[in-house]
C-alpha cells in the first residue's frame, strides 16, 4: 500500500527572484512528487524544489485562526 504524503513545491523563473511556494501536492513518494511537480510547473522555471511535509522542522508556523491549527514546532 502506497502512503500518500504532502510535498511543498517551490520554484522561480529567475535566480534574482526568491523561491515561491507554488502548491502543496499529495504524492505517493519522491519520484511521483517530482513527476507531478515537473508536469505542472516545469515550463518557464529555472529552479523547482520539493520539500516533504514530513521532513520540515517548523520553528514557527502561524496559520489562519479559522483553521484552529497554530503550530509552534513541538
Buried (B, 14 or more C-beta within 10 A) or exposed (E): EEEEBBBBBBBBEEEEEEEEEBEEBEBEBEEBBBEBBBEBBEEEBEEBBBBBEEEEEEEEEEEEEEEEEEEEEE
